[in-house]
């Protein structure tokens, strides 16, 4: 974390050198704007603050208050700030997908920018539904679809910068067309770094065997944002062998509490901090379907683990 001033309500002892560490509603099992089984948004904010975080993501639009003044008051009262929002895209499907993405961006990036956030995470549509496990389309893209994908994201990234001053960070994802190392590199090849860079999700990248440190070393200029999570490697091979849908794998605990999975987070954080200490590292442990009482203690232990492991890495 590079911040020198500690916001009100957050202990000064949470400050450390390195990138800016935050968390997200996803780490509280939040996937939808409104779900009675999810943690209420007030409790999420309270527990995120209590765990030691200073930065949060917006989560699904409509989960947190969408009125900028109300959300600002809620965050400031807890010493929290906003790092980014999220939208979903499907540019490989055709030119009509831009309007769908832009309609989301106007709402999400507009709210995020009003609160000072400078990033928008874009998540590609999945080829298999994470809600129903239905196969929606082929698992791989044609050359023409790759070209559409790249052009669409660059168009969106350019519009986001010009309209909101917000940077697009593309999130590779399990059960999507961009998940493996080779697919991720191809995505970088068909996009312009001026408008499109990566939200490197360490868990999703490891889901298909990706090495985050290798990607950071090979493409340091394209790492614009981090999602920090670990994958359970024992369970992963069963998931892949048996072609388990991602939503089902999440319910089985495929994304696990650090330090019980892979990759180690401290080396990733240190590698990115050496490139750009202003990058955000947002803890985002997929936990949809969990008990409302489970996330808070996990969030606190995860924050402490990151703090201790990065401190130990610098001391060694």
Residue, then its C-alpha position, 0 to 999 in steps of 0.5 A: x500500500x502506498x498511501x501515507x495518510x490513514x483514513x479515519x477509522x482505520x488503524x495506522x498499523x495497516x499501512x505497509x509498503x507495496x501496492x494498494x490492498x483492498x477487497x470486494x463484495x465477492x469475498x463476502x459471497x456477493x454475486x448479485x445486486x439483490x439476493x436475500x441469502x447474501x450478506x447485507x451491504x452494510x455488514x459487508x462494509x462494516x466487516x471490510x473495515x474491521x478486517x483492516x481494508x481501506x479499499x473496496x470494489x463496487x461489486x454487482x451494480x445495485x448491491x451498494x448504494x448507487x447514489x454517489x452522495x449516499x455511497x460516499x458518506x457510507x464509505x467515508x464514515x468507515x474510512x473506505x475508498x473505492x478502487x473500481x467497478x465491474x461490467x460484463x462484455x461479449x464483444x466477440x458476438x458482434x458489433x451490437x454488443x458495444x451498446x450493451x457494454x456502454x449502457x453498463x459503463x455509463x452507470x458503473x463507471x459514472x458512479x465509480x468515477x464520481x467517487x474517485x475510482x480510476x478503473x473499470x474491470x471488464x469480465x467476458x461472457x462465459x461460454x458456460x453459464x455459471x448459474x445453470x451450467x448450460x453450455x451457451x457457445x463453443x469454448x474457443x473463438x474463431x479468428x474473426x471473433x478474436x478480432x471482434x473481441x480486441x476491437x470491442x475492448x479497445x473501443x470501450x477502453x477509449x470511450x471510458x478514458x475520454x468520458x470518465x477518465x477511467x482505465x479498462x482492466x480486462x479480467x481473464x476468467x474460468x469458463x470463458x474464452x480467455x483463461x489460459x496463458x496462450x489465450x491471455x497472450x493472444x488477447x494482449x496481442x489483439x488489444x492496444x495497451x493505451x486502452x486495454x490492459x489486464x486485471x490479473x486474477x491470480x486464482x482464475x489464471x492458476x485455474x488453467x495452469x497459468x503462472x502469474x509471475x511469468x506473465x508479469x515478467x513477460x508483459x509488465x506494462x500490461x498489468x494494470x490491476x490485480x485480483x488476489x485469490x488462491x485456487x485449491x490445487x487438490x480440488x482443481x484437478x478433479x474439477x478439470x478432469x470431470x469438467x465441473x462448471x465454474x459455479x459448481x466448483x465455487x460451491x465446492x470451495x475451488x477458491x480457497x483461503x490463503x495460504x492454503x492454495x496457489x499461487x503464493x500471493x507475496x511474490x506476485x504483490x512484490x513483482x507488481x510493486x516493483x513495476x508500479x506501486x500504485x496498482x491495486x491488489x483486490x482480495x476477491x475470494x469467490x464464495x457465492x453460496x457461503x454462510x453470511x457468518x463465514x466471510x468476515x473472519x476469513x477476510x481478516x485472516x487473509x488481510x493479516x496473511x498478506x501483511x505478514x507474508x509481504x513483510x517477511x518477503x521484504x525482510x528475507 
